[in-house]
């Protein structure tokens, strides 16, 4: 298994990411025989050479405001073409956004591979309340280097 990490450009929070993805329309009617309707997606210029490893349970980790904050499981990767005719890769994700332990990351272009052992752990719900820390509190604690 292998993951990807990508900047969420123009996104300020996990809630912003979810809102933007809710406005997406399917890029295609049919994706390798599976409907992409309702599934979030993005296009990237380079097709991952290690796509088979990513599709074996991998996720896309998102860098938001300089920190990896969440992930989504990748469900499909296929060659595609942009509106201007440029070849690209279409990456389709599961709709569930999973918060992870915040980790600082410098800006970069495109995406990078992320080995499972280097990926931040998921934030688990508290065993007492069933709640995850509110994002604002999580961000403040991360800035103070407390989490």
GIKA-V148297 format. One record per residue. RES is the residue in three letters. PHI is phi in radians with two decimals (none if undefined). OMEGA is omega in degrees with one decimal (999 if undefined). D_FIRST is the distance of its C-alpha to the first C-alpha in whole Angstrom. Layout:
# GIKA-V148297
res: <RES,RES>
phi: <PHI,PHI>
omega: <OMEGA,OMEGA>
d_first: <D_FIRST,D_FIRST>
This chain:
# GIKA-V148297
res: <UNK,UNK,UNK,UNK,UNK,UNK,UNK,UNK,UNK,UNK,UNK,UNK,UNK,UNK,UNK,UNK,UNK,UNK,UNK,UNK,UNK,UNK,UNK,UNK,UNK,UNK,UNK,UNK,UNK,UNK,UNK,UNK,UNK,UNK,UNK,UNK,UNK,UNK,UNK,UNK,UNK,UNK,UNK,UNK,UNK,UNK,UNK,UNK,UNK,UNK,UNK,UNK,UNK,UNK,UNK,UNK,UNK,UNK,UNK,UNK,UNK,UNK,UNK,UNK,UNK,UNK,UNK,UNK,UNK,UNK,UNK,UNK,UNK,UNK,UNK,UNK,UNK,UNK,UNK,UNK,UNK,UNK,UNK,UNK,UNK,UNK,UNK,UNK,UNK,UNK,UNK,UNK,UNK,UNK,UNK,UNK,UNK,UNK,UNK,UNK,UNK,UNK,UNK,UNK,UNK,UNK,UNK,UNK,UNK,UNK,UNK,UNK,UNK,UNK,UNK,UNK,UNK,UNK,UNK,UNK,UNK,UNK,UNK,UNK,UNK,UNK,UNK,UNK,UNK,UNK,UNK,UNK,UNK,UNK,UNK,UNK,UNK,UNK,UNK,UNK,UNK,UNK,UNK,UNK,UNK,UNK,UNK>
phi: <none,-2.59,-1.98,-2.16,-2.27,-2.58,-1.21,-1.74,-1.16,1.39,-1.87,-1.83,-2.77,-1.09,-1.09,-1.08,-1.07,-1.09,-1.12,-1.12,-1.16,-1.21,-1.58,-1.21,-1.83,-1.02,-1.25,-2.57,-1.32,-2.47,-2.03,0.86,1.50,-2.06,-1.15,-1.70,-1.04,1.40,-1.75,-1.21,-2.68,-2.60,-1.93,-2.42,-1.10,-1.72,-1.38,-1.13,-1.16,-1.85,-1.00,-1.05,-1.20,-1.15,-1.26,-1.57,1.73,-1.34,-2.27,-1.77,-1.66,-1.87,-1.62,-2.16,0.93,1.46,-2.41,-1.26,-2.07,-2.74,-2.52,-2.40,-1.18,-1.54,-1.85,-2.78,-2.42,-2.60,-1.08,-2.58,-2.34,-1.24,-1.01,-1.50,1.61,-1.27,-1.20,-2.75,-2.05,-1.77,-2.00,-1.88,-2.13,-1.20,-1.22,-1.23,-1.74,-1.88,-1.13,-2.18,-1.03,-1.03,-2.48,-1.11,-2.66,-1.27,-1.11,-2.70,-1.64,1.24,-2.41,-2.33,-1.29,-2.39,-1.23,-0.95,-1.22,-1.70,-1.37,-1.17,-1.28,-1.13,-1.39,-1.64,-1.13,-1.10,-1.23,-1.56,-1.93,1.41,-1.73,-1.72,-0.91,-1.05,-1.04,-1.06,-1.17,-1.05,-1.13,-1.13,-1.13,-1.17,-1.13,-1.50,1.06,-1.68,-2.39>
omega: <-179.3,179.3,172.7,172.8,-174.6,174.9,173.3,-174.7,178.0,-179.3,-178.5,-177.8,176.5,178.8,176.1,178.8,179.9,180.0,-180.0,-179.3,179.7,179.9,-177.8,170.9,-179.7,179.4,-179.9,177.7,-174.0,-178.7,-178.5,178.4,-179.5,-179.1,177.1,-178.3,177.7,-179.2,175.8,-176.3,168.7,175.6,177.1,-173.6,-175.9,175.8,-179.5,178.2,-178.4,-176.9,-179.0,178.7,178.8,-178.3,177.7,176.8,-178.1,-179.9,170.0,176.6,-175.1,174.2,-179.1,179.2,174.4,179.6,170.4,-175.6,-175.0,177.0,171.7,179.0,177.7,-177.2,-179.1,172.5,178.2,175.0,-178.5,178.1,176.6,-178.6,-179.2,178.1,179.7,177.2,179.7,175.3,176.2,179.9,-179.7,-175.5,171.4,-176.7,-177.5,175.7,-175.1,176.6,178.4,175.5,-178.6,178.3,179.4,177.1,179.3,178.8,176.7,178.4,176.0,179.9,177.8,170.9,178.6,179.3,-179.3,-179.1,178.2,-176.5,176.3,-179.3,175.0,171.9,-178.1,176.3,177.9,-179.3,-178.3,-172.8,-176.8,-178.3,170.4,178.0,174.5,-174.4,-179.8,178.5,178.7,179.3,179.8,177.7,178.3,178.7,177.2,-179.4,178.1,172.9,999>
d_first: <0,4,7,11,14,17,21,22,26,29,27,29,27,24,27,28,25,25,29,28,25,28,30,28,29,26,26,26,28,25,22,21,23,22,24,23,26,25,21,21,20,20,21,20,22,19,17,13,13,10,10,8,5,6,8,5,6,6,9,12,14,18,20,23,27,25,23,19,20,18,15,14,12,11,13,14,14,18,20,23,26,28,31,33,31,29,26,22,19,19,16,17,16,17,20,19,19,18,20,18,20,21,21,23,22,24,24,23,23,20,17,14,11,10,8,7,10,12,12,15,15,16,20,21,25,28,29,32,32,29,29,27,28,30,28,32,32,28,29,32,31,28,31,33,30,30,27>
